């Protein structure tokens, strides 16, 4: 990647917005005893870095004079919004293909950013069906497909994040570590390529959700791997196949540099940043911060670390689920099946075993026809995870059978 091209892209993107802040975060710096900077991509006009790549793609095509063709994208999230914003800025027509299952909030935001310059077509139940429809339309209409990550101009646009970081770091400060969230790989390919002559490869860590490890599996295999299954909870990074162009830029990194972050750990980060810092992050946007808690504390102590906070398009209707997942990950909420004798006073005896900080969040009989015993689904919240060890000891001492199903994914999905 030529730095001159990225620098030109930086100047071009200034037409849209000022450089996003690079902020020394006192909360995280104190927590991990390091100098931790947040590159706030959640503060772009569309609340994610995706607008950078989309804008760079558009401005290069338009510079060639190709303004009579329709621009097309397939996306259910941040790329669609960046695409729509660019269409309106340049005054060109665009068509956004989204799955039928796309939440109305995302459809409305995309329409708001694109205004009269875009139309939205809902096709298919999953992204692959939507993407095929978009490609078919491009072929029929002789349009321009604007890919979300797998294109040199998109990667160059995302690299403007790195150029801004270099300009914004205090004089004389060089980061020891940069943590990048990974979905399709556009951001990571751009940032690492731009900084390749100033930072060694060991200075980078890549964060992927456990349910979508496309980069890690590809690095392990030595070639691009298509995942057979993806967990869509971290929707901004739930990609089954990293981009071919992007992998080519990242293939020299070690698979050990890719951290797989549990979805529930990401939820804990979202809640923490919201409660402590007042910062709203989407799941993909919290990936890099969540990575800190999985690193050896001694390995980052005293280091200068830059985290790219990639997006803040959070749907607050998801907040109860995020809080639930965060509490379970922190060990503050558990579900278990209790085998309770069918006799008068049995429930009272159980309640007397609860500690002063234990709160019943769910209570449901699962079997009401048993003659001697009844099975009950219990959900309990507490203030310290150590409280559960004492509760379980008291249950065993009193002969009450139980099974902790908090981490049993199959049972949890069925009955919780």
Buried (B, 14 or more C-beta within 10 A) or exposed (E): BEBEBBBBBBEBBEEBBEBBBBBEBEEBBEBBEBBBBBBBBBBBEBBBBBBBBBBBBBBBBBEEEEEEBBBBBBBBBBBBBBBBBBBBBBEBBBBBBBBEEBBEEBBEBBBEBBEEBBEBBBBBEEBEBBBBBBBEBBEEEEBBBBBBBBBBBBBBBBBBBBBBBBEBBEEEEEBBBBBBBBBBBBBBBBBBBBBBEEBEEEBBBBBBBBBBBBBBBBBBEEEBBEBEEBEBBBBBBBBBBBBEBBBEBBEEBEBEBBBBBBBBBBBBBBBBBBEEBEBBBBBBBBBBBBBBBEBEEEEBEEBBBBBBBBBBBBBEEBBEEBBBBBBBBBBBBBBBBBBBBEEEEBBEEBEEBBBEEBEEBBEEEEEEEEEEBBBBBBBBBBEEEEBBEBBBEBBEEEEBEBEEBBEBEEBEEEBB
